[in-house]
Amino acid sequence: MPQRIAVIPGDGIGVEVTQAARAVLDAAAAGHGLDLAYDTYDWSCRRYADTGAMMPPDAIDTLRACDAVLLGAVGWPGVPDHVSLWGLLIPIRRAFRQFANVRPARVLEGVTSPLRGAEPDTVDLVVVRENVEGEYSEIGGRLNRGFSDELAVQEAVFTRVGVERIARYAFELARSRRGRLTSATKSNGIVHTLPFWDEVVAEVAADFADVEWDAEHIDALCAKVVLDPGRFDVIVGSNLFGDILSDLAAAVAGSIGIAPSANLDPTRQHPSMFEPVHGSAPDIAGQGLANPVGAVWSAAMLLDHLGHPGAGADVLGAVEQSLRDPATRTPDLGGTATTAEVTTALVAQLA
């Protein structure tokens, strides 16, 4: 039976980079004898404008039968970001218990980091973000709208189950890499949730004596990621801290356009979702300027998750090769290639 991939191109350049990722997946599947099938859905801000909903009421049930989800990007002028995110991305993450958001960041040959001394292969880290609770809860509200005493309350929710499982996933990942983990915290200022986070992480650490670890306050940690990114291997953080750190790490690596991510249910009871970190970039949509590398790298992570590490490694190898040559890099990376030209080069590498 084929492995079914639900494809949600979304908005803006999401459509273009998803097409690129599809082409690369097909080339990898042909080279490795894989049987992949696709179902494409038009869930997007355009759909919201037409129907009042980012996706239909039965969307989650529709996706439940797939093996993985490939998402392009969502967001478009005129549709508030909280509408597009809470109408599509976040419901999928939560319905399928995709509690581990995994975002690798590497300085690759051909991509210049803005940091002095951050050369290829000197920066290779992964941010593991708790993905379904923490600061991004739905608990809270607003009172006295329009009055001088208007207020807003947003509750952060940290559960023992949630913190323990993301910490354990991060420690296991660190064990499989270079054996070094950093926990992002702010327990000197956040009096309840972050001390609790620290306690649970320390409890989990006791099961991983072979992994060296420490905890860093988020403000100092951001500074250290900029000043000495090569010292980090795996960084685990709450929903908000992981979100901030992963974009920072992508910038350190030279471009958010090449940054991949995976929204994983490590138990594999539900489908996982793969997406580039970048947004929908309405300002360059349809011009052939979009960098497809983030989406293609995400597709490599998808292949690895589906049990095809060799195919995933080949896709990542093709990405690395294409980035070495300005003729197969997009303008955001100092190259001259269009989205289609990069895609053609990647497919040719895999062929």
Helices and strands as residue ranges (DSSP letters): E 3-10, H 13-32, E 36-40, H 45-51, H 59-64, E 68-73, H 81-84, I 85-89, H 90-95, E 100-106, E 124-130, E 140-143, E 151-154, H 160-176, E 180-185, H 193-205, E 212-217, H 218-227, G 229-231, E 234-237, H 239-252, G 256-258, E 260-264, E 272-276, H 293-305, H 309-323, G 326-328, G 331-333, H 339-350
